[in-house]
Amino acid sequence: MAEERFSKHETLEMRQRLIGQSCRLFYSEDPMKIVKARGQYLFDENGKRYLDCISNVQHVGHCHPAITKAAAAQMDLLNANSRFLHDNIVLYADRLAATLPKKLSVFYFVNSGSEANDLALRLAEQYTQHEDVIVLDHAYHGHLKSLIDISPYKFRKLAGQKEWVHVAPLPDTYRGIYREDHPNPGQAYADTVKDLIEEIIRKGRKIAAFFAESLPSVGGQIILPQGYSSKVAEYVRSAGGLFVADEIQTGFGRAGTHFWAFQLQGEDFCPDIVTMGKPMGNGHPLACVATTVEIAGAFTANGVEYFNTFGGNPVSCAIGLAVLDVIEKEDLRGNAIRVGTHLIDLLKKLQEKHEIIGDVRGIGLFVGLELVTDRQNKTPGTKTAAWVAKRLKEEDQICVSTDGPWESVLKFKPPMCFSMEDAELVVRCIDRILTDMKAKDLKLENEDI
């Protein structure tokens, strides 16, 4: 392992002095100093190994040799402004097009998911000549000002809701307004969007886009009910708007059964714009917007050139191509199905044993374990979730994070090389922690730690 420049204490002291304090660290009470990573493992400065259930950015595994090799080879040859003609960008766009419905055939490459979502907003506004946007409650779409405006997860803590932003209920069949026992929750939740559209039109306003993650993540690892997206798209398009699918957390086979999570909604469903990011570059800044010929045409017709100096540069595209190769060669979608199914099954068995587990949901390697202090009332187990995450890190060297409106969901979005043994280990350790809590009769929500 390379020699370190600073001790952990010195690094932390310098970070606190030099880096903006709103840039929070994982486990801020006792942060880890990670100096090396491989596959699904992180190593700290003492060589201690941690199992990583957090890093969906390192999609095919940390420091994958095929990807570092492709990056270094292209970097050694050329990295230039993407306004020069080069094969990599067209090869990569062609490979991406093969994974998408035929009508999504025009690509814009950018550097981050936030840039991709900001561009999607511009495309929708330009094409429709409307301004208003519908988003789901608790959504997060990025850190640019334009995206904070359409992210209830952020704007509720800041300046509040803009008049052109409209919030639809999160289609959560566990604790939302329509639940598992509803005969058709997909239709019922889509109708809440229909009602919202009618209300917007009554105010004399017009819809540019409905913007949603294909599997809402910050909202608590939500699986959208069947039929929801098709119906919403129908209502939004009839009001002159576009359907934007944010695949930044969920694209590139995380769902396993499909390459894109929006495809879970059925063969006939196709968004008007798809945004992608994080997993594309396996940790390298690479993101993209895919759309139709018509929408791209309207964007060109405004007469203003769009250029993105680094978006789609030769190195980024070489990395993107290598990621697609690894997903295919290592059958990572198949792995996501096998390991994800096993993880969900094990967690469901745990749910039978521990009252505190309210819900287990997920698909592929996108899984949520919701903790509740009262199953009947679904009271969020916020402190318990934080406690379990803390103990997993300290006692078992397993990194998981919490999410959802009440931070009561333990979420799993590990690198796609996560194994059966990894899944079994995580569940065993959660079982031990929850059993210990029960034995000691710890009531964490009452500060009983």
Secondary structure, 3 states (H helix, E strand, C coil): CCCCCCCHHHHHHHHHHHCCCCCCCCCCCCCCCEEEEEECEEEECCCCEEEECCCCCCCCCECCHHHHHHHHHHHHHCCCCCCCCCHHHHHHHHHHHCCCCCCCCEEEEECCHHHHHHHHHHHHHHHHCCCEEEEECCCCCCCCHHHHCCCHHHHCCCCCCCCCEEEECCCCCCCCCCCCCCCCHHHHHHHHHHHHHHHHHHCCCCEEEEEEECCCCCCCCCCCCCCHHHHHHHHHHHCCCEEEEECCCCCCCCCCCCCCHHHHHCCCCCCCEEEECHHHHCCCCCEEEEECHHHHHHHHHCCCCCCCCCCCCHHHHHHHHHHHHHHHHCCHHHHHHHHHHHHHHHHHHHHHHCCCEEEEEEECCEEEEEEEEECCCCEECHHHHHHHHHHHHHHHCEECEEECCCCCEEEECCCCCCCHHHHHHHHHHHHHHHHHHHHCCCCHHHCCC
